[in-house]
Amino acid sequence: MIKGVNRQVVEVAETGSDYFEKALFFVNPKYYGLTDGKLREKAQTLMSVTGTPPKNRPKQKRNRLKTAVQLIGSAAVGSALTVLLNFLL
């Protein structure tokens, strides 16, 4: 919901992203005097700098795999030590 009617808004319909259809930029009151073209140019520049969200996150999967391997390895070492101590005592 957008409250207030005394705001200048720039709407960019072509975001270049699969995720977002439109972007709304609320103009700072001290820049109300700029032309529409200049404001749109600034909005496009800002959108190109932020980039698009990543499509997948392979790093997170690697971290999960690493954690799983560490847990399994710790369990195996703990089991081996338990068996060894049972034979010695």
NORWO-V508870 format. One record per residue. RES is the residue in one letter. PHI is phi in degrees with one decimal (999 if undefined). OMEGA is omega in whole degrees, 0 to 359 (999 if undefined). Layout:
RES_PHI_OMEGA + RES_PHI_OMEGA
This chain:
M_999_178 + I_-105.0_180 + K_-98.1_177 + G_89.2_181 + V_-119.5_183 + N_-99.3_180 + R_-120.5_173 + Q_-98.5_185 + V_-124.0_173 + V_-108.8_179 + E_-105.3_177 + V_-110.9_183 + A_-85.3_181 + E_-97.1_183 + T_-89.2_182 + G_75.9_182 + S_-124.9_174 + D_-74.3_185 + Y_-83.6_188 + F_-123.7_179 + E_-85.3_184 + K_-139.4_174 + A_-131.1_178 + L_-113.4_178 + F_-118.7_178 + F_-93.3_187 + V_-79.3_174 + N_-63.9_184 + P_-54.8_181 + K_-73.1_179 + Y_-110.7_179 + Y_-60.2_183 + G_-77.0_180 + L_-68.4_179 + T_-71.1_179 + D_-60.4_180 + G_-61.8_180 + K_-66.2_179 + L_-65.1_178 + R_-64.6_178 + E_-61.0_179 + K_-63.6_179 + A_-64.6_178 + Q_-62.3_179 + T_-61.9_180 + L_-62.5_179 + M_-66.2_180 + S_-71.2_179 + V_-71.7_183 + T_-71.7_178 + G_75.3_180 + T_-106.7_178 + P_-65.2_179 + P_-66.5_181 + K_-74.5_178 + N_-141.5_183 + R_-127.7_183 + P_-65.8_181 + K_-61.5_180 + Q_-64.9_178 + K_-65.5_178 + R_-62.8_179 + N_-65.1_177 + R_-64.4_180 + L_-63.5_179 + K_-60.8_179 + T_-64.7_179 + A_-63.5_179 + V_-64.4_179 + Q_-63.5_179 + L_-64.9_179 + I_-65.1_178 + G_-63.4_178 + S_-63.9_178 + A_-63.9_180 + A_-66.0_179 + V_-65.0_178 + G_-62.5_178 + S_-65.0_180 + A_-62.7_178 + L_-65.4_178 + T_-63.1_179 + V_-63.2_181 + L_-63.1_180 + L_-66.7_177 + N_-65.6_178 + F_-71.4_182 + L_-75.0_183 + L_-99.6_999
